[in-house]
């Protein structure tokens, strides 16, 4: 993996990749600098969220490689961004008609929120999040 910080870097890396293999595609992702990564663990019934926990990664998005440190309640997420996270969570749970636990991973930057992963199954962090969180939001039906 390479990170291109300029158009010249991108050109160099793409040429290098094509030298290795012309048959295999190159995956290009945009990296958001200074963005916060957020996890949501929730339980829903017929698409209606019964409870959820919002956890904030201590490291900025893209820094960890699977071993993340999370905190709840969130420390650096403002109320408007938190409301967007909850609205997205409700919308996804409703659209997928989730019944049971699910996990979402989101990125927030300057009050913009993007969901990049939703897993409808028991998350490894779900039990911990719901047992130990200080911020547990119960949404009314």
C-alpha positions in Angstrom: 0.0 0.0 0.0 1.2 3.5 -0.8 -0.2 6.9 0.1 0.0 9.5 -2.6 0.4 13.1 -1.3 0.6 14.7 -4.8 -0.3 14.0 -8.4 3.3 13.1 -9.0 3.2 10.5 -6.2 0.1 9.0 -7.7 1.6 8.7 -11.2 4.8 7.1 -9.8 2.8 4.5 -7.8 0.5 3.7 -10.6 3.4 3.2 -13.0 5.1 1.0 -10.4 1.9 -1.1 -10.0 1.5 -1.5 -13.8 5.1 -2.7 -14.0 4.3 -5.5 -11.5 1.1 -6.6 -13.3 -0.9 -5.2 -16.2 -3.7 -7.7 -15.6 -4.7 -6.9 -12.0 -6.5 -3.7 -11.1 -5.3 -1.1 -8.7 -7.6 0.0 -5.8 -7.6 3.7 -5.1 -9.2 5.1 -2.0 -9.5 8.6 -0.8 -7.9 9.2 2.6 -9.6 11.8 4.7 -7.1 13.7 6.9 -8.1 14.6 10.4 -11.3 12.6 10.3 -12.7 10.8 13.3 -13.8 7.1 13.1 -16.9 6.1 15.0 -18.5 2.8 15.8 -22.1 2.3 16.5 -23.3 -0.9 18.2 -27.1 -1.2 18.3 -30.0 -3.6 18.7 -33.1 -3.2 16.6 -36.4 -5.0 16.2 -38.1 -4.9 12.8 -36.0 -1.9 11.8 -36.6 0.1 14.9 -33.6 0.8 17.1 -34.2 -0.2 20.7 -30.8 0.9 22.0 -27.4 2.0 20.7 -24.0 2.9 21.9 -21.8 5.4 20.0 -18.0 4.8 20.5 -15.3 7.2 19.2 -11.9 5.9 18.1 -9.0 7.6 20.0 -6.9 7.6 16.9 -7.9 9.4 13.7 -9.5 7.4 10.9 -7.0 5.3 9.0 -4.3 5.3 11.7 -5.0 1.9 13.3 -4.7 -1.5 11.6 -7.5 -3.4 13.4 -6.4 -2.8 17.0 -8.4 0.3 17.8 -8.9 2.0 21.1 -12.4 3.3 21.5 -14.1 5.5 24.2 -17.6 6.2 25.1 -19.1 8.7 25.8 -17.6 10.4 22.7 -15.0 13.1 23.6 -14.5 15.1 20.4 -17.8 14.8 18.6 -20.2 17.7 18.8 -24.0 17.3 19.4 -24.9 18.1 15.7 -22.6 15.3 14.5 -23.9 12.9 17.1 -27.5 13.6 16.0 -26.4 12.9 12.4 -24.9 9.6 13.5 -28.1 8.6 15.3 -30.2 9.6 12.2 -28.0 7.5 9.9 -28.2 4.6 12.3 -32.0 4.8 12.4 -32.2 5.1 8.6 -30.0 2.1 8.0 -31.7 0.0 10.6 -35.1 0.9 9.0 -34.0 0.4 5.4 -32.5 -3.1 6.2 -35.3 -4.0 8.6 -32.8 -5.1 11.1 -33.9 -7.4 13.9 -31.1 -8.1 16.4 -27.7 -6.6 16.9 -25.7 -4.7 14.3 -22.6 -2.6 14.0 -21.8 0.4 11.9 -18.5 2.1 11.2 -18.6 5.8 10.2 -16.2 8.6 9.6 -16.9 12.2 10.7 -15.2 15.4 9.5 -16.4 18.9 9.9 -19.9 17.8 10.8 -20.2 15.6 7.7 -20.8 11.9 8.5 -20.2 8.9 6.1 -21.1 5.3 6.8 -18.6 2.9 5.3 -19.6 -0.4 6.9 -22.7 -2.0 8.3 -22.6 -5.5 9.7 -26.0 -7.0 10.7 -24.8 -9.6 13.2 -23.4 -9.7 16.6 -20.4 -7.5 16.8 -17.4 -8.5 19.0 -17.6 -5.1 20.7 -21.4 -5.2 21.2 -21.5 -6.8 24.6 -18.7 -4.6 25.9 -20.3 -1.5 24.5 -23.7 -2.1 25.8 -22.4 -3.3 29.2 -19.9 -0.6 29.9 -20.9 2.5 28.0 -21.6 5.7 29.8 -23.6 7.0 26.9 -26.5 4.7 26.1 -29.3 6.2 24.0 -32.6 4.6 24.1 -34.7 5.7 21.1 -38.5 5.8 21.4 -40.6 3.9 18.9 
